[in-house]
């Protein structure tokens, strides 16, 4: 089963493809919401010819956790791709110390338990932390 994983962190975006026992990862800086990186991955891995059967959103349990907005972006990309390719979608928590070999196994297990027609949901508890507007006279006008 082909599985595509969306892993958006604050300083690095990545897509991972599990194809059988093979794991490929493509990463880069967060440019254009990850769409330029997705286009590269799509071309390199032939995702249009052979779309994945499942798409997962990776969330970090430790280390570099994504921000609220970054996580929403990853979920939006995964859900959109799931609609376009009629794929199952799921979320998976990973640890910073997880090895590549363990990632392929975890993705395969999570994809096997994904349910058709369900959405990936951002794993956060509440609204973003919005603070009071700053006084422009103190910080300088834009």
C-alpha positions as CSV (number, residue, x, y, z in Angstrom):
1,X,0.0,0.0,0.0
2,X,1.3,3.5,-0.9
3,X,1.0,5.9,2.0
4,X,1.8,9.6,1.9
5,X,2.7,11.5,5.1
6,X,2.5,15.2,5.5
7,X,4.9,16.5,8.2
8,X,4.9,20.3,8.6
9,X,7.0,21.8,11.3
10,X,7.8,25.5,11.9
11,X,11.2,25.5,10.1
12,X,10.9,22.5,7.8
13,X,8.1,20.9,5.7
14,X,8.4,17.3,4.5
15,X,6.5,14.7,2.6
16,X,7.2,11.0,3.1
17,X,6.1,8.1,0.9
18,X,5.9,4.5,2.1
19,X,5.7,2.2,-0.9
20,X,5.8,-1.4,0.3
21,X,8.9,-1.5,2.5
22,X,10.5,1.5,0.9
23,X,10.4,4.9,2.6
24,X,11.3,8.1,0.7
25,X,11.4,11.6,2.3
26,X,11.5,14.9,0.6
27,X,11.9,18.0,2.7
28,X,12.4,21.7,2.4
29,X,11.7,25.2,3.8
30,X,8.1,26.2,4.4
31,X,7.5,28.0,1.0
32,X,4.0,28.6,-0.4
33,X,2.3,26.5,2.2
34,X,4.2,23.4,1.1
35,X,2.7,23.3,-2.4
36,X,6.0,23.8,-4.3
37,X,7.4,20.8,-2.3
38,X,4.3,18.8,-2.9
39,X,4.7,19.4,-6.7
40,X,8.3,18.2,-6.6
41,X,7.2,15.1,-4.6
42,X,4.3,14.4,-6.9
43,X,6.6,14.5,-10.0
44,X,9.5,12.5,-8.4
45,X,7.2,9.8,-7.0
46,X,4.6,9.5,-9.7
47,X,1.7,10.3,-7.3
48,X,-0.7,11.2,-10.1
49,X,-0.1,7.9,-11.9
50,X,-0.2,5.9,-8.7
51,X,-1.8,7.9,-5.9
52,X,-1.5,6.8,-2.3
53,X,-4.3,4.8,-0.7
54,X,-3.8,6.7,2.5
55,X,-2.6,10.1,3.6
56,X,-1.4,10.8,7.1
57,X,-0.7,14.0,9.0
58,X,2.3,13.6,11.4
59,X,2.3,15.4,14.7
60,X,5.2,15.7,17.0
61,X,4.8,14.6,20.6
62,X,8.1,16.2,21.6
63,X,10.9,18.2,20.0
64,X,9.9,20.7,17.4
65,X,6.1,20.8,17.6
66,X,4.2,22.6,14.8
67,X,2.4,25.8,15.6
68,X,-1.4,26.0,15.5
69,X,-1.4,27.5,12.0
70,X,1.2,25.2,10.6
71,X,-0.8,22.2,11.9
72,X,-4.0,23.5,10.3
73,X,-2.1,23.9,7.0
74,X,-0.9,20.3,7.1
75,X,-4.4,19.0,7.9
76,X,-5.9,21.1,5.0
77,X,-3.3,19.7,2.5
78,X,-3.9,16.1,3.7
79,X,-7.7,16.4,3.6
80,X,-7.6,18.0,0.1
81,X,-5.3,15.3,-1.3
82,X,-7.6,12.6,0.3
83,X,-10.6,14.1,-1.6
84,X,-8.6,14.4,-4.8
85,X,-7.2,10.9,-4.7
86,X,-10.1,9.1,-2.9
87,X,-7.7,8.1,-0.2
88,X,-8.1,7.4,3.5
89,X,-6.7,10.0,5.9
90,X,-5.4,9.8,9.4
91,X,-3.2,11.5,12.0
92,X,-0.2,9.9,13.6
93,X,1.9,11.1,16.6
94,X,5.6,10.6,16.3
95,X,8.5,11.3,18.7
96,X,11.6,13.3,17.8
97,X,13.7,10.2,18.4
98,X,11.7,7.9,16.1
99,X,14.0,6.3,13.5
100,X,13.2,6.1,9.8
101,X,12.6,2.4,9.9
102,X,10.1,2.7,12.7
103,X,8.3,5.5,10.8
104,X,7.5,3.2,7.9
105,X,6.0,0.6,10.3
106,X,4.0,3.2,12.3
107,X,2.6,4.7,9.1
108,X,1.6,1.3,7.7
109,X,-0.2,0.4,11.0
110,X,-2.0,3.7,11.2
111,X,-3.1,3.6,7.5
112,X,-4.5,0.1,8.1
113,X,-6.8,1.4,10.8
114,X,-7.8,4.6,8.9
115,X,-11.5,4.7,8.1
116,X,-12.9,5.8,4.7
117,X,-14.6,9.1,4.7
118,X,-13.1,10.5,7.9
119,X,-11.2,13.7,8.1
120,X,-7.9,14.4,9.6
121,X,-8.4,16.8,12.5
122,X,-5.8,19.1,14.0
123,X,-4.7,17.8,17.4
124,X,-4.9,21.0,19.4
125,X,-7.1,21.9,22.2
126,X,-8.6,25.3,21.5
127,X,-7.9,28.5,19.7
128,X,-4.6,30.1,18.9
129,X,-3.0,32.2,21.5
130,X,-3.9,35.7,20.3
131,X,-2.5,38.5,22.4
132,X,-3.6,42.1,22.7
133,X,-2.7,44.3,19.7
134,X,0.6,46.2,20.4
135,X,0.6,50.0,20.4
136,X,2.1,51.0,17.1
137,X,3.4,54.2,18.6
138,X,5.7,52.2,20.9
139,X,6.9,49.6,18.3
140,X,6.9,52.0,15.3
141,X,4.5,52.2,12.4
142,X,4.8,49.8,9.6
